[in-house]
Amino acid sequence: NTIGPELNKIVGRKAASAAGFAYSPGMKKLGDEGYVWTPENLDKWIADPKAMLPDSPMSQLFQGIPDAQERANIIAYLQTQ
């Protein structure tokens, strides 16, 4: 929980809900609105985080993964954790 929040059990978890991580205001707002990390929402985030939260520090550091199969592989892996 230093560079990013714990990703184990992220699929199905509400955004900004991992204890011990200092989320950005935009991510906290998503969580407050009940946004859940479904496979579809994870795909959108991994594809282009800046489109979801333009002012998020993560969207400044990570430009996204354009390849749909690579994103699917990442999400499939996360679902096993």
N, CA, C and O atoms as a CHARMM CRD file, in Angstrom:
* protein
*
  324
    1    1 ASN  N      0.80800  -1.20400   0.00000 PROA 1      0.00000
    2    1 ASN  CA     0.00000   0.00000   0.00000 PROA 1      0.00000
    3    1 ASN  C      0.85000   1.26600   0.00000 PROA 1      0.00000
    4    1 ASN  O      0.43700   2.28300   0.55600 PROA 1      0.00000
    5    2 THR  N      2.01800   1.21800  -0.61000 PROA 2      0.00000
    6    2 THR  CA     2.83600   2.42600  -0.66500 PROA 2      0.00000
    7    2 THR  C      2.74800   3.08800  -2.03100 PROA 2      0.00000
    8    2 THR  O      2.41300   4.26900  -2.11600 PROA 2      0.00000
    9    3 ILE  N      3.03900   2.36300  -3.09500 PROA 3      0.00000
   10    3 ILE  CA     2.97500   2.92400  -4.44100 PROA 3      0.00000
   11    3 ILE  C      1.54800   2.90100  -4.95600 PROA 3      0.00000
   12    3 ILE  O      1.12300   3.80900  -5.67000 PROA 3      0.00000
   13    4 GLY  N      0.82000   1.87800  -4.59700 PROA 4      0.00000
   14    4 GLY  CA    -0.57300   1.73600  -4.99700 PROA 4      0.00000
   15    4 GLY  C     -1.28600   0.87000  -3.98300 PROA 4      0.00000
   16    4 GLY  O     -0.64400   0.26300  -3.12600 PROA 4      0.00000
   17    5 PRO  N     -2.60800   0.80300  -4.06800 PROA 5      0.00000
   18    5 PRO  CA    -3.34700  -0.02400  -3.11900 PROA 5      0.00000
   19    5 PRO  C     -3.15500  -1.50600  -3.41600 PROA 5      0.00000
   20    5 PRO  O     -2.78400  -1.88600  -4.52700 PROA 5      0.00000
   21    6 GLU  N     -3.40600  -2.32100  -2.43000 PROA 6      0.00000
   22    6 GLU  CA    -3.36400  -3.77400  -2.57400 PROA 6      0.00000
   23    6 GLU  C     -4.34200  -4.19000  -3.67200 PROA 6      0.00000
   24    6 GLU  O     -5.50100  -3.77500  -3.66800 PROA 6      0.00000
   25    7 LEU  N     -3.87000  -5.01300  -4.61100 PROA 7      0.00000
   26    7 LEU  CA    -4.71900  -5.43300  -5.72400 PROA 7      0.00000
   27    7 LEU  C     -5.34500  -6.80900  -5.51700 PROA 7      0.00000
   28    7 LEU  O     -6.22500  -7.20200  -6.28200 PROA 7      0.00000
   29    8 ASN  N     -4.91100  -7.54100  -4.50400 PROA 8      0.00000
   30    8 ASN  CA    -5.57200  -8.81500  -4.21500 PROA 8      0.00000
   31    8 ASN  C     -7.03000  -8.53600  -3.90700 PROA 8      0.00000
   32    8 ASN  O     -7.35000  -7.62000  -3.15000 PROA 8      0.00000
   33    9 LYS  N     -7.90100  -9.32100  -4.49000 PROA 9      0.00000
   34    9 LYS  CA    -9.35800  -9.20500  -4.30300 PROA 9      0.00000
   35    9 LYS  C     -9.90700  -7.86900  -4.79400 PROA 9      0.00000
   36    9 LYS  O    -10.90600  -7.37900  -4.26600 PROA 9      0.00000
   37   10 ILE  N     -9.26300  -7.27600  -5.80000 PROA 10     0.00000
   38   10 ILE  CA    -9.77100  -6.01200  -6.33400 PROA 10     0.00000
   39   10 ILE  C    -11.04700  -6.20800  -7.14200 PROA 10     0.00000
   40   10 ILE  O    -11.92200  -5.34300  -7.13500 PROA 10     0.00000
   41   11 VAL  N    -11.16200  -7.34200  -7.84100 PROA 11     0.00000
   42   11 VAL  CA   -12.35000  -7.57400  -8.66700 PROA 11     0.00000
   43   11 VAL  C    -13.56100  -7.72000  -7.74500 PROA 11     0.00000
   44   11 VAL  O    -13.60900  -8.61500  -6.90200 PROA 11     0.00000
   45   12 GLY  N    -14.52600  -6.83500  -7.91700 PROA 12     0.00000
   46   12 GLY  CA   -15.71800  -6.81200  -7.08200 PROA 12     0.00000
   47   12 GLY  C    -15.62900  -5.87100  -5.89900 PROA 12     0.00000
   48   12 GLY  O    -16.59800  -5.70900  -5.15700 PROA 12     0.00000
   49   13 ARG  N    -14.47500  -5.24900  -5.71600 PROA 13     0.00000
   50   13 ARG  CA   -14.27200  -4.34500  -4.58500 PROA 13     0.00000
   51   13 ARG  C    -14.65400  -2.91500  -4.98500 PROA 13     0.00000
   52   13 ARG  O    -14.46900  -2.51100  -6.13200 PROA 13     0.00000
   53   14 LYS  N    -15.18100  -2.17100  -4.03600 PROA 14     0.00000
   54   14 LYS  CA   -15.50500  -0.77000  -4.26000 PROA 14     0.00000
   55   14 LYS  C    -14.20000   0.02500  -4.42500 PROA 14     0.00000
   56   14 LYS  O    -13.21100  -0.23900  -3.74200 PROA 14     0.00000
   57   15 ALA  N    -14.21600   0.98100  -5.32200 PROA 15     0.00000
   58   15 ALA  CA   -13.04900   1.83700  -5.54200 PROA 15     0.00000
   59   15 ALA  C    -12.68100   2.57200  -4.26300 PROA 15     0.00000
   60   15 ALA  O    -13.54400   2.93900  -3.46600 PROA 15     0.00000
   61   16 ALA  N    -11.39600   2.77600  -4.08600 PROA 16     0.00000
   62   16 ALA  CA   -10.84600   3.54700  -2.95900 PROA 16     0.00000
   63   16 ALA  C    -11.21400   2.95000  -1.60500 PROA 16     0.00000
   64   16 ALA  O    -11.45800   3.68400  -0.64700 PROA 16     0.00000
   65   17 SER  N    -11.25400   1.62200  -1.52200 PROA 17     0.00000
   66   17 SER  CA   -11.67700   0.99900  -0.26600 PROA 17     0.00000
   67   17 SER  C    -10.59700   0.15900   0.41600 PROA 17     0.00000
   68   17 SER  O    -10.85100  -0.41500   1.47500 PROA 17     0.00000
   69   18 ALA  N     -9.41000   0.07600  -0.16000 PROA 18     0.00000
   70   18 ALA  CA    -8.33300  -0.68500   0.48300 PROA 18     0.00000
   71   18 ALA  C     -7.77700   0.12900   1.64500 PROA 18     0.00000
   72   18 ALA  O     -7.35500   1.27200   1.47000 PROA 18     0.00000
   73   19 ALA  N     -7.78100  -0.45800   2.80700 PROA 19     0.00000
   74   19 ALA  CA    -7.29100   0.23500   4.00200 PROA 19     0.00000
   75   19 ALA  C     -5.80200   0.54000   3.88200 PROA 19     0.00000
   76   19 ALA  O     -5.04000  -0.24600   3.32000 PROA 19     0.00000
   77   20 GLY  N     -5.40400   1.67300   4.40700 PROA 20     0.00000
   78   20 GLY  CA    -3.99700   1.99900   4.48300 PROA 20     0.00000
   79   20 GLY  C     -3.41100   2.67000   3.26200 PROA 20     0.00000
   80   20 GLY  O     -2.19300   2.83800   3.19100 PROA 20     0.00000
   81   21 PHE  N     -4.23800   3.06700   2.28500 PROA 21     0.00000
   82   21 PHE  CA    -3.70700   3.74900   1.10900 PROA 21     0.00000
   83   21 PHE  C     -4.34100   5.12800   1.00200 PROA 21     0.00000
   84   21 PHE  O     -5.54400   5.28800   1.20800 PROA 21     0.00000
   85   22 ALA  N     -3.52000   6.12000   0.67700 PROA 22     0.00000
   86   22 ALA  CA    -3.99000   7.50100   0.53000 PROA 22     0.00000
   87   22 ALA  C     -4.44000   7.72600  -0.91500 PROA 22     0.00000
   88   22 ALA  O     -3.62500   8.02100  -1.79000 PROA 22     0.00000
   89   23 TYR  N     -5.72100   7.58500  -1.14800 PROA 23     0.00000
   90   23 TYR  CA    -6.28100   7.74700  -2.49300 PROA 23     0.00000
   91   23 TYR  C     -6.37600   9.20900  -2.88900 PROA 23     0.00000
   92   23 TYR  O     -6.46900  10.09400  -2.03900 PROA 23     0.00000
   93   24 SER  N     -6.35100   9.45000  -4.19900 PROA 24     0.00000
   94   24 SER  CA    -6.53400  10.80300  -4.72400 PROA 24     0.00000
   95   24 SER  C     -7.99300  11.22100  -4.50800 PROA 24     0.00000
   96   24 SER  O     -8.86700  10.36900  -4.34500 PROA 24     0.00000
   97   25 PRO  N     -8.25000  12.52200  -4.50700 PROA 25     0.00000
   98   25 PRO  CA    -9.63400  12.98100  -4.33800 PROA 25     0.00000
   99   25 PRO  C    -10.58800  12.39300  -5.39000 PROA 25     0.00000
  100   25 PRO  O    -11.72000  12.03200  -5.06700 PROA 25     0.00000
  101   26 GLY  N    -10.13900  12.29900  -6.62600 PROA 26     0.00000
  102   26 GLY  CA   -10.99000  11.74800  -7.68400 PROA 26     0.00000
  103   26 GLY  C    -11.33300  10.28900  -7.44900 PROA 26     0.00000
  104   26 GLY  O    -12.47000   9.87400  -7.67400 PROA 26     0.00000
  105   27 MET  N    -10.36800   9.51300  -7.00000 PROA 27     0.00000
  106   27 MET  CA   -10.62300   8.10000  -6.73400 PROA 27     0.00000
  107   27 MET  C    -11.53100   7.95400  -5.51600 PROA 27     0.00000
  108   27 MET  O    -12.40500   7.08700  -5.49400 PROA 27     0.00000
  109   28 LYS  N    -11.32900   8.79500  -4.50400 PROA 28     0.00000
  110   28 LYS  CA   -12.21900   8.77200  -3.33300 PROA 28     0.00000
  111   28 LYS  C    -13.65400   9.07400  -3.74400 PROA 28     0.00000
  112   28 LYS  O    -14.59900   8.46400  -3.24300 PROA 28     0.00000
  113   29 LYS  N    -13.80200  10.02300  -4.66400 PROA 29     0.00000
  114   29 LYS  CA   -15.14800  10.36900  -5.13800 PROA 29     0.00000
  115   29 LYS  C    -15.79400   9.17000  -5.82800 PROA 29     0.00000
  116   29 LYS  O    -16.97000   8.88200  -5.60200 PROA 29     0.00000
  117   30 LEU  N    -15.03500   8.47400  -6.66300 PROA 30     0.00000
  118   30 LEU  CA   -15.57300   7.26900  -7.30600 PROA 30     0.00000
  119   30 LEU  C    -16.05500   6.27300  -6.25400 PROA 30     0.00000
  120   30 LEU  O    -17.15000   5.72200  -6.36500 PROA 30     0.00000
  121   31 GLY  N    -15.23500   6.05100  -5.24400 PROA 31     0.00000
  122   31 GLY  CA   -15.60700   5.13100  -4.18000 PROA 31     0.00000
  123   31 GLY  C    -16.85000   5.58700  -3.44300 PROA 31     0.00000
  124   31 GLY  O    -17.73100   4.78100  -3.14500 PROA 31     0.00000
  125   32 ASP  N    -16.92600   6.87900  -3.14900 PROA 32     0.00000
  126   32 ASP  CA   -18.09400   7.43000  -2.45600 PROA 32     0.00000
  127   32 ASP  C    -19.36700   7.27000  -3.28900 PROA 32     0.00000
  128   32 ASP  O    -20.46700   7.15000  -2.74900 PROA 32     0.00000
  129   33 GLU  N    -19.19900   7.27100  -4.60700 PROA 33     0.00000
  130   33 GLU  CA   -20.34000   7.10400  -5.51500 PROA 33     0.00000
  131   33 GLU  C    -20.70200   5.63100  -5.71200 PROA 33     0.00000
  132   33 GLU  O    -21.66700   5.31900  -6.40900 PROA 33     0.00000
  133   34 GLY  N    -19.92800   4.72200  -5.09800 PROA 34     0.00000
  134   34 GLY  CA   -20.22300   3.29700  -5.18500 PROA 34     0.00000
  135   34 GLY  C    -19.62000   2.57500  -6.37200 PROA 34     0.00000
  136   34 GLY  O    -20.03300   1.46300  -6.70100 PROA 34     0.00000
  137   35 TYR  N    -18.64300   3.19900  -7.02100 PROA 35     0.00000
  138   35 TYR  CA   -17.99100   2.58500  -8.17900 PROA 35     0.00000
  139   35 TYR  C    -17.29800   1.29600  -7.75500 PROA 35     0.00000
  140   35 TYR  O    -16.55800   1.28000  -6.77100 PROA 35     0.00000
  141   36 VAL  N    -17.53500   0.22000  -8.49200 PROA 36     0.00000
  142   36 VAL  CA   -16.98000  -1.09700  -8.16700 PROA 36     0.00000
  143   36 VAL  C    -16.05200  -1.54200  -9.28700 PROA 36     0.00000
  144   36 VAL  O    -16.31700  -1.30600 -10.46600 PROA 36     0.00000
  145   37 TRP  N    -14.96400  -2.18700  -8.89900 PROA 37     0.00000
  146   37 TRP  CA   -13.98800  -2.68500  -9.86400 PROA 37     0.00000
  147   37 TRP  C    -14.45900  -4.01500 -10.45700 PROA 37     0.00000
  148   37 TRP  O    -13.99700  -5.08700 -10.06600 PROA 37     0.00000
  149   38 THR  N    -15.37000  -3.92100 -11.38700 PROA 38     0.00000
  150   38 THR  CA   -15.80200  -5.08600 -12.15600 PROA 38     0.00000
  151   38 THR  C    -14.75000  -5.34200 -13.23100 PROA 38     0.00000
  152   38 THR  O    -13.91400  -4.47500 -13.48200 PROA 38     0.00000
  153   39 PRO  N    -14.77100  -6.51000 -13.87100 PROA 39     0.00000
  154   39 PRO  CA   -13.82400  -6.71900 -14.98100 PROA 39     0.00000
  155   39 PRO  C    -13.95700  -5.63900 -16.06200 PROA 39     0.00000
  156   39 PRO  O    -12.95800  -5.20100 -16.63200 PROA 39     0.00000
  157   40 GLU  N    -15.18100  -5.21600 -16.33800 PROA 40     0.00000
  158   40 GLU  CA   -15.39300  -4.18400 -17.35900 PROA 40     0.00000
  159   40 GLU  C    -14.81100  -2.83700 -16.92500 PROA 40     0.00000
  160   40 GLU  O    -14.20000  -2.13600 -17.73100 PROA 40     0.00000
  161   41 ASN  N    -14.99800  -2.47900 -15.66500 PROA 41     0.00000
  162   41 ASN  CA   -14.45100  -1.21200 -15.18000 PROA 41     0.00000
  163   41 ASN  C    -12.93100  -1.25300 -15.08200 PROA 41     0.00000
  164   41 ASN  O    -12.26100  -0.25800 -15.35800 PROA 41     0.00000
  165   42 LEU  N    -12.39000  -2.39200 -14.69400 PROA 42     0.00000
  166   42 LEU  CA   -10.92900  -2.54000 -14.68500 PROA 42     0.00000
  167   42 LEU  C    -10.37600  -2.38900 -16.09400 PROA 42     0.00000
  168   42 LEU  O     -9.33600  -1.76300 -16.29500 PROA 42     0.00000
  169   43 ASP  N    -11.07500  -2.96500 -17.07200 PROA 43     0.00000
  170   43 ASP  CA   -10.63000  -2.86400 -18.46300 PROA 43     0.00000
  171   43 ASP  C    -10.57000  -1.40400 -18.89800 PROA 43     0.00000
  172   43 ASP  O     -9.60100  -0.98300 -19.53000 PROA 43     0.00000
  173   44 LYS  N    -11.59800  -0.63400 -18.56500 PROA 44     0.00000
  174   44 LYS  CA   -11.59900   0.79700 -18.92000 PROA 44     0.00000
  175   44 LYS  C    -10.42700   1.52500 -18.26000 PROA 44     0.00000
  176   44 LYS  O     -9.75700   2.34300 -18.89000 PROA 44     0.00000
  177   45 TRP  N    -10.19200   1.21700 -16.98400 PROA 45     0.00000
  178   45 TRP  CA    -9.11300   1.88100 -16.24500 PROA 45     0.00000
  179   45 TRP  C     -7.75300   1.51400 -16.82700 PROA 45     0.00000
  180   45 TRP  O     -6.91800   2.38800 -17.06100 PROA 45     0.00000
  181   46 ILE  N     -7.53400   0.24000 -17.05700 PROA 46     0.00000
  182   46 ILE  CA    -6.23300  -0.20400 -17.57000 PROA 46     0.00000
  183   46 ILE  C     -6.00900   0.31500 -18.98800 PROA 46     0.00000
  184   46 ILE  O     -4.87400   0.59900 -19.36900 PROA 46     0.00000
  185   47 ALA  N     -7.06700   0.44000 -19.76100 PROA 47     0.00000
  186   47 ALA  CA    -6.93900   0.94000 -21.13200 PROA 47     0.00000
  187   47 ALA  C     -6.54600   2.41200 -21.15900 PROA 47     0.00000
  188   47 ALA  O     -5.68700   2.81200 -21.94400 PROA 47     0.00000
  189   48 ASP  N     -7.17300   3.21800 -20.30400 PROA 48     0.00000
  190   48 ASP  CA    -6.92100   4.66100 -20.35800 PROA 48     0.00000
  191   48 ASP  C     -7.32900   5.31600 -19.03700 PROA 48     0.00000
  192   48 ASP  O     -8.42200   5.87400 -18.93600 PROA 48     0.00000
  193   49 PRO  N     -6.46400   5.25300 -18.03000 PROA 49     0.00000
  194   49 PRO  CA    -6.82800   5.83700 -16.74300 PROA 49     0.00000
  195   49 PRO  C     -7.09400   7.33900 -16.81200 PROA 49     0.00000
  196   49 PRO  O     -7.88300   7.86900 -16.02900 PROA 49     0.00000
  197   50 LYS  N     -6.44900   8.01400 -17.73300 PROA 50     0.00000
  198   50 LYS  CA    -6.62700   9.46300 -17.85500 PROA 50     0.00000
  199   50 LYS  C     -8.04600   9.81800 -18.30500 PROA 50     0.00000
  200   50 LYS  O     -8.56200  10.87900 -17.95400 PROA 50     0.00000
  201   51 ALA  N     -8.66800   8.94400 -19.07300 PROA 51     0.00000
  202   51 ALA  CA   -10.04700   9.19400 -19.51100 PROA 51     0.00000
  203   51 ALA  C    -11.00600   9.13400 -18.33300 PROA 51     0.00000
  204   51 ALA  O    -12.01500   9.83900 -18.31800 PROA 51     0.00000
  205   52 MET  N    -10.70200   8.30100 -17.34700 PROA 52     0.00000
  206   52 MET  CA   -11.56700   8.17000 -16.17700 PROA 52     0.00000
  207   52 MET  C    -11.30800   9.25700 -15.15000 PROA 52     0.00000
  208   52 MET  O    -12.24300   9.87100 -14.63600 PROA 52     0.00000
  209   53 LEU  N    -10.04600   9.49400 -14.85300 PROA 53     0.00000
  210   53 LEU  CA    -9.65600  10.46800 -13.82400 PROA 53     0.00000
  211   53 LEU  C     -8.47600  11.28800 -14.33400 PROA 53     0.00000
  212   53 LEU  O     -7.32600  10.95700 -14.04600 PROA 53     0.00000
  213   54 PRO  N     -8.74500  12.34600 -15.08300 PROA 54     0.00000
  214   54 PRO  CA    -7.66000  13.12200 -15.70000 PROA 54     0.00000
  215   54 PRO  C     -6.64100  13.69200 -14.71700 PROA 54     0.00000
  216   54 PRO  O     -5.47100  13.85600 -15.06400 PROA 54     0.00000
  217   55 ASP  N     -7.07600  13.99500 -13.49400 PROA 55     0.00000
  218   55 ASP  CA    -6.16700  14.61900 -12.52900 PROA 55     0.00000
  219   55 ASP  C     -5.56300  13.63800 -11.53900 PROA 55     0.00000
  220   55 ASP  O     -4.89100  14.04900 -10.59300 PROA 55     0.00000
  221   56 SER  N     -5.79100  12.36000 -11.74100 PROA 56     0.00000
  222   56 SER  CA    -5.25600  11.34900 -10.83300 PROA 56     0.00000
  223   56 SER  C     -3.74700  11.20600 -11.02200 PROA 56     0.00000
  224   56 SER  O     -3.26600  11.20500 -12.15500 PROA 56     0.00000
  225   57 PRO  N     -2.99800  11.08600  -9.92900 PROA 57     0.00000
  226   57 PRO  CA    -1.55800  10.84500 -10.06700 PROA 57     0.00000
  227   57 PRO  C     -1.26100   9.58600 -10.88100 PROA 57     0.00000
  228   57 PRO  O     -0.28600   9.54800 -11.63100 PROA 57     0.00000
  229   58 MET  N     -2.09700   8.55900 -10.73700 PROA 58     0.00000
  230   58 MET  CA    -1.88300   7.31600 -11.48800 PROA 58     0.00000
  231   58 MET  C     -1.98600   7.56200 -12.99000 PROA 58     0.00000
  232   58 MET  O     -1.21100   7.00300 -13.76600 PROA 58     0.00000
  233   59 SER  N     -2.93900   8.39500 -13.40100 PROA 59     0.00000
  234   59 SER  CA    -3.09900   8.64100 -14.83200 PROA 59     0.00000
  235   59 SER  C     -1.93900   9.44700 -15.39300 PROA 59     0.00000
  236   59 SER  O     -1.72100   9.46100 -16.60500 PROA 59     0.00000
  237   60 GLN  N     -1.19700  10.11600 -14.52800 PROA 60     0.00000
  238   60 GLN  CA    -0.00600  10.84600 -14.97100 PROA 60     0.00000
  239   60 GLN  C      1.18700   9.90400 -15.13300 PROA 60     0.00000
  240   60 GLN  O      2.05800  10.13800 -15.97000 PROA 60     0.00000
  241   61 LEU  N      1.22300   8.84100 -14.33300 PROA 61     0.00000
  242   61 LEU  CA     2.34500   7.90600 -14.35600 PROA 61     0.00000
  243   61 LEU  C      2.13400   6.73300 -15.30700 PROA 61     0.00000
  244   61 LEU  O      3.09200   6.18600 -15.85200 PROA 61     0.00000
  245   62 PHE  N      0.89100   6.35700 -15.49900 PROA 62     0.00000
  246   62 PHE  CA     0.56000   5.17000 -16.28200 PROA 62     0.00000
  247   62 PHE  C     -0.35200   5.58400 -17.42400 PROA 62     0.00000
  248   62 PHE  O     -1.47200   6.04100 -17.20000 PROA 62     0.00000
  249   63 GLN  N      0.12800   5.42300 -18.64200 PROA 63     0.00000
  250   63 GLN  CA    -0.62100   5.88800 -19.80500 PROA 63     0.00000
  251   63 GLN  C     -1.67000   4.89400 -20.30300 PROA 63     0.00000
  252   63 GLN  O     -2.45400   5.21600 -21.19600 PROA 63     0.00000
  253   64 GLY  N     -1.68700   3.70300 -19.73700 PROA 64     0.00000
  254   64 GLY  CA    -2.66700   2.70700 -20.15300 PROA 64     0.00000
  255   64 GLY  C     -2.07000   1.64900 -21.05900 PROA 64     0.00000
  256   64 GLY  O     -0.93900   1.77100 -21.53000 PROA 64     0.00000
  257   65 ILE  N     -2.84700   0.61600 -21.29100 PROA 65     0.00000
  258   65 ILE  CA    -2.43200  -0.49400 -22.15600 PROA 65     0.00000
  259   65 ILE  C     -3.46200  -0.60700 -23.26700 PROA 65     0.00000
  260   65 ILE  O     -4.60500  -0.98400 -23.00800 PROA 65     0.00000
  261   66 PRO  N     -3.08300  -0.29000 -24.49500 PROA 66     0.00000
  262   66 PRO  CA    -4.05100  -0.30300 -25.59700 PROA 66     0.00000
  263   66 PRO  C     -4.46300  -1.70400 -26.06400 PROA 66     0.00000
  264   66 PRO  O     -5.54400  -1.87000 -26.62900 PROA 66     0.00000
  265   67 ASP  N     -3.62500  -2.69900 -25.83800 PROA 67     0.00000
  266   67 ASP  CA    -3.90400  -4.04200 -26.34800 PROA 67     0.00000
  267   67 ASP  C     -4.97700  -4.74700 -25.50700 PROA 67     0.00000
  268   67 ASP  O     -4.77600  -5.00400 -24.32000 PROA 67     0.00000
  269   68 ALA  N     -6.11700  -5.05600 -26.13500 PROA 68     0.00000
  270   68 ALA  CA    -7.24800  -5.66200 -25.42700 PROA 68     0.00000
  271   68 ALA  C     -6.90700  -7.02700 -24.83700 PROA 68     0.00000
  272   68 ALA  O     -7.35300  -7.35000 -23.73600 PROA 68     0.00000
  273   69 GLN  N     -6.12800  -7.82500 -25.54600 PROA 69     0.00000
  274   69 GLN  CA    -5.77800  -9.15100 -25.02400 PROA 69     0.00000
  275   69 GLN  C     -4.86300  -9.04300 -23.80900 PROA 69     0.00000
  276   69 GLN  O     -5.00200  -9.80600 -22.85200 PROA 69     0.00000
  277   70 GLU  N     -3.93900  -8.10800 -23.84700 PROA 70     0.00000
  278   70 GLU  CA    -3.05600  -7.90500 -22.69900 PROA 70     0.00000
  279   70 GLU  C     -3.86400  -7.46300 -21.46900 PROA 70     0.00000
  280   70 GLU  O     -3.61900  -7.92700 -20.35600 PROA 70     0.00000
  281   71 ARG  N     -4.81900  -6.57100 -21.68400 PROA 71     0.00000
  282   71 ARG  CA    -5.68200  -6.15000 -20.57200 PROA 71     0.00000
  283   71 ARG  C     -6.49800  -7.33200 -20.04500 PROA 71     0.00000
  284   71 ARG  O     -6.63200  -7.50300 -18.83400 PROA 71     0.00000
  285   72 ALA  N     -7.03300  -8.13200 -20.93800 PROA 72     0.00000
  286   72 ALA  CA    -7.81800  -9.31200 -20.53600 PROA 72     0.00000
  287   72 ALA  C     -6.96600 -10.25500 -19.71300 PROA 72     0.00000
  288   72 ALA  O     -7.43900 -10.81700 -18.72500 PROA 72     0.00000
  289   73 ASN  N     -5.71600 -10.43500 -20.10800 PROA 73     0.00000
  290   73 ASN  CA    -4.80500 -11.30900 -19.36000 PROA 73     0.00000
  291   73 ASN  C     -4.54300 -10.76100 -17.94700 PROA 73     0.00000
  292   73 ASN  O     -4.51300 -11.52000 -16.97900 PROA 73     0.00000
  293   74 ILE  N     -4.36000  -9.46900 -17.84200 PROA 74     0.00000
  294   74 ILE  CA    -4.12600  -8.84400 -16.53900 PROA 74     0.00000
  295   74 ILE  C     -5.34800  -9.03100 -15.64600 PROA 74     0.00000
  296   74 ILE  O     -5.21800  -9.39100 -14.47600 PROA 74     0.00000
  297   75 ILE  N     -6.52300  -8.78700 -16.19400 PROA 75     0.00000
  298   75 ILE  CA    -7.75100  -8.91000 -15.42300 PROA 75     0.00000
  299   75 ILE  C     -7.98900 -10.35800 -15.01400 PROA 75     0.00000
  300   75 ILE  O     -8.41900 -10.62000 -13.89000 PROA 75     0.00000
  301   76 ALA  N     -7.71500 -11.29400 -15.90700 PROA 76     0.00000
  302   76 ALA  CA    -7.86200 -12.71400 -15.57000 PROA 76     0.00000
  303   76 ALA  C     -6.92300 -13.07400 -14.41700 PROA 76     0.00000
  304   76 ALA  O     -7.30400 -13.81800 -13.51300 PROA 76     0.00000
  305   77 TYR  N     -5.71800 -12.55600 -14.44900 PROA 77     0.00000
  306   77 TYR  CA    -4.77200 -12.80500 -13.36000 PROA 77     0.00000
  307   77 TYR  C     -5.30000 -12.20500 -12.05500 PROA 77     0.00000
  308   77 TYR  O     -5.28200 -12.86300 -11.01400 PROA 77     0.00000
  309   78 LEU  N     -5.76700 -10.96200 -12.11100 PROA 78     0.00000
  310   78 LEU  CA    -6.27900 -10.31700 -10.89300 PROA 78     0.00000
  311   78 LEU  C     -7.44800 -11.08800 -10.29100 PROA 78     0.00000
  312   78 LEU  O     -7.62900 -11.10000  -9.07400 PROA 78     0.00000
  313   79 GLN  N     -8.23200 -11.72300 -11.13500 PROA 79     0.00000
  314   79 GLN  CA    -9.37500 -12.50000 -10.64100 PROA 79     0.00000
  315   79 GLN  C     -8.94100 -13.74700  -9.87900 PROA 79     0.00000
  316   79 GLN  O     -9.74400 -14.33400  -9.15300 PROA 79     0.00000
  317   80 THR  N     -7.69800 -14.15600 -10.03100 PROA 80     0.00000
  318   80 THR  CA    -7.20700 -15.33700  -9.31200 PROA 80     0.00000
  319   80 THR  C     -6.62100 -14.97300  -7.95600 PROA 80     0.00000
  320   80 THR  O     -6.34400 -15.85900  -7.14700 PROA 80     0.00000
  321   81 GLN  N     -6.43300 -13.70700  -7.70000 PROA 81     0.00000
  322   81 GLN  CA    -5.76800 -13.24700  -6.46900 PROA 81     0.00000
  323   81 GLN  C     -6.73100 -12.98900  -5.34700 PROA 81     0.00000
  324   81 GLN  O     -6.31700 -12.59900  -4.25500 PROA 81     0.00000
